[in-house]
Amino acid sequence: MEPVLGNIGPILPEEGYLEGVRRLTEDHGVLLIFDEVITGFRLSLGGAQAFYGVVPDMTTLGKVIGGGFPIGVVGGRRDLLETVAPRGGVYQAGTFNGSPVSLAAGMATLDVLEGERVLERLNAVGDGLRAALSDIVEDLGLGYSVVGIASIFKIFFGDLPKNYVEALRCDKAGYFAFFRRMLQAGVFLPPSQFETNFLSAAHTEDVINETLEAYKLNLRS
Ligand SMILES: Cc1ncc(COP(=O)(O)O)c(C=O)c1O
């Protein structure tokens, strides 16, 4: 599971939800695997599991950990990973496994994220952006919902969804028309109601302000 749903939203876990899943999986002897491809090194340097304090048995990572280079990482409990060759009997191989270039790029990225406290800054920008978007939505009286966490944000064209089924009730066509207006205005958003927006360290205050202006103009049309 994704601890924060990125591929339908974002949708945040309700209070106690991740703890409940952890408890249930333990009770039933089921492995809990967090897909942190989106949340890893974004919610915090320790990912969503550090942010929410819920530790899975295994974790998958991608994106940020490659510093722009292609990479995927699987981590987890020692006893599980030791089932993989050469320690264990599960053979896993690939041309780019342990690729030194991707790993060097990833290590360099993580050094910068840690050394320059990038996430603290980025998350504060995210808080400010969501607050400003909420004000815009409220002023326009549209009944839309601003959601997100850390440097992740989105406007749902409808009530705040708490799960996949509720997310599907949003006004997809309305969002797509808005996407096209924003594109005309020079702001390239994801073309789907169900794709998440991300802030990056390259988004300056000017870019943020310009984006907010475009939201204000184009949400209402
Ligand atoms: C949550 C999530 N998991 C897994 C993947 C797949 O990652 P990759 O394209 O590196 O295989 C993606 C891709 O966007 C993703 O968003």
The ligand as an ORCA input file, in Angstrom:
! r2SCAN-3c Opt
* xyz 0 1
  C       3.404      5.127     -5.882
  C       4.194      4.599     -7.039
  N       4.713      3.372     -6.960
  C       5.444      2.857     -7.963
  C       5.689      3.584     -9.097
  C       6.521      2.969    -10.170
  O       7.796      3.466    -10.102
  P       8.811      3.215    -11.302
  O       8.272      3.981    -12.471
  O      10.109      3.768    -10.790
  O       8.845      1.755    -11.531
  C       5.176      4.855     -9.246
  C       5.455      5.655    -10.463
  O       5.126      6.779    -10.604
  C       4.414      5.387     -8.180
  O       3.887      6.619     -8.269
*
